[in-house]
Amino acid sequence: MKYLYFSLVFISVFFSCSSDEISEEEYIDILYEVDEENLVSDLTIEAFTAEKAFGSSIPGLIDLEPAFFGIGNAMFEQSWVSAPATTTSRDGLGPIFNARACGSCHSNDGRGKPLLENNASSQGFLIRLSSGNDPITGPIGLTNYGGQLQDNANLGIDKEGTINVHFETIVGTYPDGESYELRKPSYTIVDENYGSLNNAKQSPRIGQQVIGLGFIDALSEASILANEDVNDLDGDGISGKANYVWNVKENKTTIGKFGWKANQPTLEQQIAGAFNGDMGLTSTLFPDENCPDGLDCSELYNGNNTGESVEVTDTQMTRILLYQAAISVPKRRDYKTIDVLEGKQLFNELACAKCHVNNFTTGNDYSLLTQLENVKIRPYSDFLLHDMGDDLADNRADFLANGNEWRTQPLWGLGMIETVNGHTFLLHDGRARNIEEAILWHGGEAENAKNNFKNLSKESREQVLKFLNSL
C-alpha cells in the first residue's frame, strides 16, 4: 500500500510538472476503482441532493414488496398516540417514552440532532442507563428507570427526568499552525421523578441514519469475524472484536451488528427494541410494558385492541421490517475529481480503512429480501468494537463492549446528512459539529491515524474531507 501511495504521489507531481506527458483523464483513471461510486453495487440509487435521499428503496422490488415498503414507510413516519383512541392501529404510546414516531429520531430516515447549548429540543437524543452489565444478557436496567431515561410521558404520568447539557471548549492547533476547537459535552439529569440517578451508568446516544440496514442484516457472521483481531496479532495497533449479544428470537447470544455498541443482533430486534424503549410499544419480541416504578401498568389502557396481545402486531412488524431492510444507499458524488481521489488514497494511507472497511459481500440466505443476497457492498465499517480512547468513553459496559469501545460507524451517506437533515453533527452524542471534528475526537486504536491526519498539510486534510463528503 505504501509503495502504491508514493507511486501515486509521484504521478501527481509528474502530472503537475509535465502536463503534456499524462493527461488529467489518464491520472483520474489510475486512481479510480471501477464501480467505487456504487456503495451497494447495482442496488445503489441516484439521489444526490433530494431531501428524501435516504428514503428510497432498492430497485427491483417485486410482487407486494413495493406496497409493503409504502406501508412500512407510513408506519415509520406516523405518530403513535396513547390508548384508548379511535386510531386503533397506532395507539398504545407510553406510558413513558422518548418519541412519538420513528421519524422523530430519524427525520427523513436520517440522523438525529443532539441536545444543544440552550437545551433546545433535540431530535433522537436519549441517555442509556444501567446499574451494571452481564456479558451474556447485557446491561442491567435500573430498578426504578429501566435501560434508558424517558423524558416524555402520557397525560397524568410523570416523565422520568430532564436532561441538561453543558459544553467545555477545547482549543487545539495543527502542526502547521492552524487552530481548531472541539466542544466536550457533559450531561446532567434533573427533576428525577423516580429516585436518584447519582450512581447510574449513563451513556448519551443520537439516532443514526437508517440507510443500508438490510445489507448489514444480510452479512454473515463469518464475514464480520474475518476482520477481527482481538489480540492484535498483526501488530498494527488495531484490535477490533465482535460483540456477542442476546438474540431474543434464537434464545442465545449471536454476533451484534446494530447500534453504537453493536448491541443488537438483527434488524428485527433493533426495530422492536426501539419500539419498546423509545416509544413504550410492545411487540412479540418485547411484550412487556415499559412501566415506571410505582405505577401499575395493568390498570392503564393499552393498544391491545386488535385481537393480539401486543401493540405492534406481527403484521405491522413485517411491513416496517421490510421497509427498513429495503432502504438503499445513495450513489457517491464527485467521485472522479482529483481532490476526492487523492483524498481516498490518503484515507487508505492513514490506515482509516483498517476499521472503515469497504469490501464485504452479503450472505446467500437472506430470506427477508432475497435481492440483498450475494451483493458486494462498501459500508466503510467492519462492524466490530474498537477502543476509541478515554475522551469518547461513556464508561458503560454493553455485553462484551467496555466503556471505551464503540462499533465502527458505517460512512456511507456521510456527505448527504446536511442535505437530508440540515446539520452535520456526528459521533454517538452529536458532539462533533462536522467531519473534521469527528476525526479529531478519535483516540485509542485510532490515535495514530488521527495524529497522522493532523500532520498532513492543510491541502491534504481538505482532500481527505472531500473524499469523506463524497460518500
N, C-alpha and C positions, 0 to 999 in steps of 0.2 A: 504493500500500500504506500509506504514512504517513497519507494522508487517511482511508483506511478505518479504520486503527487508532485514530486520535484521535477519529474519529466514534464508534467503539465505546466508547472510554473515556468520551466524553460521555454516551452512552446509559447506561453503567454508573452514572455519577454521577447522572444524571437519575432512573434507576430507584431508586437508594438514597435519593434525596431525595423522590421523588414516586411512591411505590409504587402510588397509585391511577391514575397515568397510563399505566403499562405493567406488565404482569404478568411474573412470573418466566418463565412458559412462553413468552411473546412474546419476551422477551430471549434466552432459550435458542435459540429458532427463528432469531433473527437471526444468532447465532454459529455455529450448527450447519450443517455441509455434508452434504447428503444422501449417505448410504452411507459416510460417512467412517470408520465403525467397522469396515467390511469391507475389510481391507487387501489382499485378493486377490479382490475382488468377490464373486460368489455362490459361489466356491470356498473362502471363509473358513469356518472351523469354530468351533463353540461349545465352548470349552474354557477355562473361567475359572480354575478352581482345581485341576484334576486334576494329579497328578504327571506324567502322560503327556500333558500339553497340547501338547508339541512332537512327539509321535509319531503323530499321526492323519493319515490320508490325506485328500486332497481327495474330495469327494463325486463320484459318477458314474463310478467305475472300472468297466470293462466286461470281459466275456469272462474271460480268465485273469489280468487285471491284479490283482484282489484276492488271488489265490493267489500271484502273483509278489511282490506287496507283502509278504505274510506271510513268504515265503521270504527275501526281502531283509532284512526286519526281524530274522529269526532269525540270518542271517549277520552282521548288524551287531552283534548282542549276543554272539555266540559267541566263546569264547576259542580261539585257534589254539594248536597245540602243535608241538613240534619233531618232525621226522621221524627215524626211521620210527615210525609209530604205527598203531594199529588204526583210528583215526578218519581214514581216508584223505581225506575231503572237507575236512578242516580242519587238515592237518599241513603243515609247511614253515616254521614260525615261525623267524625269525632268519636267520643265526646271531647277529646283534646286532639289537637292536630297542629301541623306547621303550615299546610297549604290546602286550598280547596280544589285544586286541579293539578294534574301532572304538568300542564303548560305553565303554571305559575312559577315552577322552579326551572323549567326548561323551555323558556319562551321561544317560539318558532323552532322547537326541537333543538335549541341551542343551549348556551351556557348561562348560568345564574349570575347574579350580581352580589358582591359582598356587602356586609354592613359597612357604612361609610362614617366619616368623621362626625357628622351631625346626627348620627343614628337614624338617618332616613331609612325608609322601608327598603329592605333588600329583596332580592328575588332568588329563592333557592338556597338561602343560608340557614344552617342549623348547627347545633352543637351535640355531638355524641357524648353519652355519659356511661360510666361503668364504675363498679367498685373493685373490679379485678378481672382476671381473664383465665379461662380454661383452654388449653391448647386444642382440645377436641371439640367442645361445644361453643367456644368463643367468649366474647366479653360477657361479664356477669352484670346484669342490669341492677340499678339501684332499687331498693325496696319501695321507695316512695315515687320514683320517677321513671323506672324502666331504662331503656337503652338510649334515649335522646330527649332533649328538652323540647317540649311542645309549648310554643309561645302564643298559641291561639286556642280557643275553646268555644263550645256551643253556649248559647244563651243560658245564663243561670249557673254555669260551671266555671270555676276559677282556672285560668291558664296556669301553667307550671311556673313561669317566670318571665323575666325580660332580660334581653342581652344588651349590654353596653360595650362599646369598643373605644380604646384609646390607642393612638399611634405614636411611636417613637421614630424620629427621623435619624437615619444612619447615613452619614456622608462618607463617600469613598472617592478615590482617584485612580484612574488608569495609569499605567507606567508612562504613557505618552503625555500625561498632564491633564487630560480631560476628566472632569469631575462627574459624579453621579450621586443620586440619592435613592435610598431604599426606605420603605416605611414598614416598621415592625409593629404588628397589632398585638394588643393584649385585651382579653375579654373578661368582663365581669357580669355575673348573673345576679340580678337584683329582684326584689319582690318575689322571693321564693315562697310559694304558697303551700308546699307540701314537705317542708323541712329544710334543714341546712344542706348546702351542696359544697361545703368547705373541703371535704375530703374526697370529693368525687373526681375520678379521672375524666378529663374533658378534652374533646377534640373538635375543632371547627371544621365545617365542610361547606362546599359550594357545589351546586348541581352542575354536572358536566353535560356537554353536547351529546346527543344520543344517536349520532350517525354511525353506521357501520357495525352496529351491535350484533346483528345476525352473523356477520363474518367471524367475529370474535367467538360467539357461541358455537360456531361450527368448527373451531380449531380443536384438534385432538390434544390430549394431554401430552403425548409424546412430542408433538411439535413445539410445545412450550418448554418442556423439560430439556430439549436439545440445546437450549441456551443457558441452562442452569450451571452454575459453577460455585457451589456453596462455599467451598474451601479455597477458592481462588487458585486452583491447581496450575493455571497458566501464568500466574504471577503478574497479571496486568492491573491488579488493584480493584477489579470489578468482580463481585461475587454474588450475582443475582440468585435468589432462591424462590421456589414456588411456595405459595401459601396453600395449605390444605384446610378446607373449611367444611362445616357441617352441611351436607346435602339433605334437605328435608325429605324430598321425594324418594331418594335412594336409601335414606336412613344410615348414612355412613359419611365419612369425610372423603371429599374429592377435591381436585385442584380448583383454586379460586381464580376467576378471570375478571370479575367486575368489581367496581368500587375503588376508592382511593387506596385501600389496603388489600385489594384483591380478595375481599371477604365474602363474595357471593359466587357460587359455583356455576350458575346458569342464568340465562336471561330471564327465564320464567321466575326464578326465585328472587332475582333482583327487582323485578316489577312487583311481585306480590309483597316483598318486604317494604317497598316504597309505599304501596297502598296502605299497608298496616301502620308503618312507623310515621309516615308523613301526613297521612290523611285519616288515620283511625278506621280504616275499612278492612273488614275480614274477608278471607278467601279460603279456599280448600287447603292451601299450604299453610296459611296463618289464620286459623279460625277463631282465635281468642281476641276478645275486645281489648283495645289499648285503654285500660281503665286506670285513672289516677287513684292514689292511695286514699282510703277512707270513703270512696264513692262506690255504691252498689250498682254496678252497671246492669245487673239483671233487672233492675227496676226502671231502666231507661228504655225509650223507644229505640229500635234499631231498624236497619234497612232489610231485614229478613222477611220481606213480604212478597217474594216472588216464587214461593214454594220450595226454595232452597234455604239452607241453614246459614248461609253466608251472604255478605252484602255485595261482593263482586262475584258474580256467578261464574261457573266454569266456561260457559259460552262467551261471556264478556272477556274473560281472561284469554281465551283462544284468539279473539279478534284483536285485542291490543297487543298480544304477543306477536302475532303475525305482522302487525303494523310496525312494531319496533324492530323486528328482525329484517323487514324488507326495506327499511330506510337505507338509501345508498350513500355514497361518498362523492362529493363534488370533484370534478377534474381540477388538476392544478392549473395555476395561471403563470404566465411569464416564464415558463419552464425552459424556453430556448433563448433566454437572454444571457449574455456573458456573465453579468454580475451574479445572477442566480446560479448558473452552472459552476462558477468558481466558488460561490458560497457553499454549494453542495460538496465540492472537493475539500474545502476547509472543514466542514461539518464532519466528514469522514476522518480527516487527518487529526482532528481534535479528539477523536475516539467517542464522539457523541453517539455514533451509530452502533456502538457496542451494547448500549441499552435501548436506544431508539432503533430497533431492528426493522428493516424494510423488506424482509424476504420471508414470507410464510405462504403455505398452501393449505387451504381449508381441508377438512376431512371428507370422507366419501360416504358418510352415513347420517346426514343432517335431514331427518325426515320432515321437520317442520317446514322447510323450504328447500327443496332439492336443487333449486337453481344455484344455491350457495355452495354446493359441493365441488371440491377439486378446483377451487378458484385461487389463483395467485394474487396475494394482497400485499400492500405496502403500508402497514399501520404505523410504522415508526414507533414501535413499542415491543418489548419482549414479554410483557405481562407478568414479569417477575418482581419480587420485592428487592429494593436496594436501600442501603443506608445512605440517607441524604444529608447527614450531618446534624449537629445539635441545633443549628439555627432554625431548621424546619421541623424539629422534633415536636410531637404532641405528647410524648411520654405516656402513651396509652396503648397497651398491647391489644392485638386483634387476631385471634387464633395464633398463628406462628409469627406474625408480624410484631416486631418490638416497636418501641416508641419512636425510633429513628428511621424506620423503614416504610417506604411507600412504593406502590406499584408504579412502574414506568407509565407515564401518561401517553396514550396514542397522540400523535401530532397531526394526523390527517384532519383537514378542515381548519387548522390553526389560523391561517390567514383570512378566513371568512368570518370569524367571530364578530369582528367590528361591524361588518356589513349586516350580519343577521341580528346581532343583539345590541349594537350601538355602544360597545365598550370593548376594552382589551384586558380586563382583569384576569389574571391567571394564578395558578397553583391552587392547592387544596382549599385555601380560605380566601382566595382572591387578593392576597396582599400585593402581588406583583401587578403593576399598572400597565405593563407591556411585556413583550417577549424578552427584551434586553434585561429587564429587572428579574424576570423568571430565571434567566441564565445565572445572573449574579447571586441569586439565593442558593444555587446548587452548592452542596458540600459533600462531605463523606466520600463515597466512592466516585463522585463527580468533581471532587475538589481540583484534581489536576486538569481536567477538561475545562473547568471554569477559569482557572488561572492561565491556561494557555490561550483561552479566548481573550482574557484581559490583556495579554501580552501582544495580541495582534495589533496591527496598525488600525487606525480609525476606518480606513477604506475597507480593510479586510473584515472588520467587525460588522460593518454595514452590509457587506456581501453575505455574511452568514445570516443576518437578519432578513435580508431579501429572500434568501433561499427558504427560510422558515415561513415567511409570509406567503410563499408560493404554494405551500402545502394545503 
